[in-house]
Amino acid sequence: MEWPGLKVYCTSVTEQWSTVAVVGPNSRKILQALAPEMDFSNAAFPFMSFREGTVAGLQARVFRISFSGELAYEINVPSW
């Protein structure tokens, strides 16, 4: 989509990211083991927030999102 009068251009980057969901009562423990430098506590990482950091040795964006009602995170890494 383009708005040449506003000099605004939007580019889809969906295909540039791969996503894995970690869902369930142990998801916080699993991610804490994979990303020990990140704080996954409720206070530090509330629902509908995100953090950038290293997960299992990969630069990642981690989102705390749940469509299932369970404690859940989505991990996004560059698809390459």
MIDOSE-1310 file (N, C-alpha, C; in nm, 2 decimals, decimal comma, always signed):
residues 80
mewp	+0,08/-0,12/+0,00/+0,00/+0,00/+0,00/+0,09/+0,12/+0,00; +0,05/+0,22/-0,07/+0,13/+0,34/-0,08/+0,05/+0,47/-0,07; +0,10/+0,57/+0,00/+0,04/+0,70/+0,01/+0,15/+0,80/-0,04; +0,16/+0,82/-0,17/+0,26/+0,91/-0,23/+0,25/+1,05/-0,18
glkv	+0,13/+1,10/-0,15/+0,12/+1,23/-0,11/+0,17/+1,26/+0,03; +0,17/+1,15/+0,11/+0,23/+1,16/+0,25/+0,37/+1,11/+0,26; +0,42/+1,06/+0,15/+0,56/+1,00/+0,14/+0,57/+0,88/+0,24; +0,47/+0,80/+0,25/+0,46/+0,68/+0,34/+0,45/+0,56/+0,25
ycts	+0,53/+0,46/+0,28/+0,53/+0,33/+0,20/+0,53/+0,22/+0,31; +0,44/+0,12/+0,28/+0,44/+0,00/+0,37/+0,49/-0,12/+0,30; +0,57/-0,20/+0,37/+0,62/-0,32/+0,31/+0,59/-0,44/+0,40; +0,53/-0,54/+0,35/+0,51/-0,66/+0,43/+0,64/-0,73/+0,45
vteq	+0,66/-0,76/+0,58/+0,78/-0,84/+0,62/+0,75/-0,98/+0,67; +0,62/-1,02/+0,66/+0,58/-1,15/+0,71/+0,67/-1,26/+0,67; +0,71/-1,27/+0,54/+0,79/-1,38/+0,50/+0,93/-1,37/+0,55; +0,97/-1,27/+0,61/+1,10/-1,25/+0,67/+1,12/-1,31/+0,81
wstv	+1,01/-1,35/+0,87/+1,01/-1,40/+1,01/+0,95/-1,54/+1,01; +1,01/-1,62/+1,10/+0,95/-1,75/+1,13/+0,91/-1,75/+1,28; +0,80/-1,82/+1,31/+0,74/-1,81/+1,44/+0,71/-1,94/+1,50; +0,75/-1,96/+1,63/+0,72/-2,08/+1,71/+0,64/-2,03/+1,83
avvg	+0,54/-2,11/+1,86/+0,46/-2,08/+1,99/+0,50/-2,18/+2,09; +0,52/-2,13/+2,21/+0,55/-2,21/+2,33/+0,43/-2,18/+2,43; +0,35/-2,29/+2,45/+0,22/-2,27/+2,52/+0,20/-2,37/+2,63; +0,15/-2,33/+2,74/+0,11/-2,42/+2,84/+0,17/-2,38/+2,98
pnsr	+0,13/-2,46/+3,08/+0,17/-2,42/+3,21/+0,32/-2,42/+3,24; +0,40/-2,49/+3,16/+0,55/-2,49/+3,17/+0,62/-2,40/+3,07; +0,55/-2,32/+2,99/+0,61/-2,24/+2,89/+0,71/-2,14/+2,95; +0,68/-2,08/+3,06/+0,77/-1,99/+3,12/+0,90/-2,05/+3,16
kilq	+0,89/-2,17/+3,22/+1,01/-2,25/+3,26/+1,10/-2,29/+3,14; +1,03/-2,33/+3,04/+1,10/-2,37/+2,92/+1,18/-2,25/+2,86; +1,11/-2,14/+2,84/+1,18/-2,02/+2,79/+1,28/-1,97/+2,88; +1,27/-1,97/+3,01/+1,37/-1,93/+3,10/+1,50/-2,01/+3,09
alap	+1,48/-2,14/+3,06/+1,60/-2,22/+3,03/+1,67/-2,19/+2,90; +1,58/-2,15/+2,80/+1,64/-2,12/+2,66/+1,69/-1,98/+2,65; +1,64/-1,89/+2,74/+1,68/-1,75/+2,74/+1,70/-1,70/+2,88; +1,81/-1,74/+2,95/+1,83/-1,71/+3,09/+1,85/-1,56/+3,12
emdf	+1,89/-1,48/+3,02/+1,91/-1,34/+3,05/+1,77/-1,26/+3,05; +1,66/-1,32/+3,00/+1,53/-1,26/+3,00/+1,45/-1,29/+3,12; +1,38/-1,19/+3,17/+1,30/-1,21/+3,29/+1,15/-1,23/+3,24; +1,10/-1,35/+3,26/+0,97/-1,39/+3,21/+0,86/-1,38/+3,32
snaa	+0,89/-1,32/+3,44/+0,80/-1,30/+3,54/+0,68/-1,22/+3,49; +0,56/-1,23/+3,56/+0,45/-1,15/+3,52/+0,47/-1,00/+3,53; +0,55/-0,96/+3,63/+0,57/-0,82/+3,65/+0,66/-0,76/+3,54; +0,77/-0,84/+3,50/+0,86/-0,79/+3,40/+0,81/-0,81/+3,26
fpfm	+0,73/-0,91/+3,24/+0,69/-0,95/+3,10/+0,53/-0,97/+3,10; +0,46/-0,86/+3,11/+0,31/-0,87/+3,12/+0,25/-0,92/+2,99; +0,12/-0,96/+3,00/+0,05/-1,01/+2,88/+0,04/-0,89/+2,78; +0,05/-0,93/+2,65/+0,05/-0,84/+2,54/+0,17/-0,75/+2,53
sfre	+0,29/-0,80/+2,58/+0,41/-0,72/+2,57/+0,51/-0,80/+2,49; +0,62/-0,75/+2,45/+0,73/-0,82/+2,38/+0,87/-0,78/+2,43; +0,96/-0,86/+2,41/+1,10/-0,83/+2,44/+1,19/-0,88/+2,32; +1,30/-0,82/+2,30/+1,40/-0,87/+2,21/+1,52/-0,92/+2,29
gtva	+1,58/-1,03/+2,24/+1,69/-1,09/+2,31/+1,74/-1,22/+2,24; +1,81/-1,30/+2,31/+1,87/-1,42/+2,25/+1,79/-1,54/+2,31; +1,74/-1,62/+2,22/+1,67/-1,75/+2,26/+1,74/-1,86/+2,19; +1,79/-1,95/+2,27/+1,86/-2,07/+2,22/+1,97/-2,03/+2,12
glqa	+2,04/-1,92/+2,15/+2,15/-1,87/+2,07/+2,11/-1,79/+1,95; +1,98/-1,76/+1,93/+1,93/-1,69/+1,81/+1,88/-1,55/+1,86; +1,91/-1,45/+1,78/+1,84/-1,32/+1,81/+1,69/-1,34/+1,78; +1,61/-1,29/+1,87/+1,46/-1,32/+1,86/+1,38/-1,21/+1,92
rvfr	+1,26/-1,20/+1,87/+1,15/-1,12/+1,93/+1,06/-1,22/+2,00; +1,03/-1,19/+2,13/+0,94/-1,28/+2,21/+0,82/-1,20/+2,25; +0,70/-1,25/+2,21/+0,58/-1,19/+2,24/+0,50/-1,27/+2,35; +0,44/-1,21/+2,45/+0,36/-1,28/+2,54/+0,21/-1,26/+2,49
isfs	+0,17/-1,35/+2,41/+0,03/-1,35/+2,35/-0,03/-1,48/+2,37; -0,16/-1,48/+2,40/-0,23/-1,61/+2,41/-0,37/-1,60/+2,35; -0,39/-1,69/+2,25/-0,52/-1,71/+2,19/-0,59/-1,83/+2,25; -0,52/-1,90/+2,33/-0,58/-2,03/+2,39/-0,62/-2,02/+2,53
gela	-0,59/-1,91/+2,60/-0,62/-1,90/+2,74/-0,51/-1,95/+2,83; -0,41/-2,02/+2,77/-0,30/-2,07/+2,85/-0,19/-1,96/+2,85; -0,09/-1,98/+2,94/+0,03/-1,90/+2,94/+0,10/-1,93/+2,81; +0,13/-1,83/+2,73/+0,19/-1,86/+2,60/+0,28/-1,75/+2,55
yein	+0,38/-1,78/+2,47/+0,47/-1,69/+2,41/+0,49/-1,73/+2,26; +0,51/-1,63/+2,18/+0,55/-1,65/+2,04/+0,69/-1,60/+2,02; +0,77/-1,69/+1,96/+0,91/-1,65/+1,94/+0,93/-1,63/+1,79; +0,98/-1,51/+1,75/+1,00/-1,48/+1,61/+1,15/-1,47/+1,59
vpsw	+1,20/-1,54/+1,49/+1,34/-1,53/+1,45/+1,34/-1,50/+1,30; +1,45/-1,44/+1,25/+1,46/-1,42/+1,10/+1,45/-1,55/+1,03; +1,38/-1,56/+0,92/+1,35/-1,69/+0,86/+1,48/-1,74/+0,79; +1,58/-1,67/+0,76/+1,70/-1,72/+0,70/+1,76/-1,81/+0,79
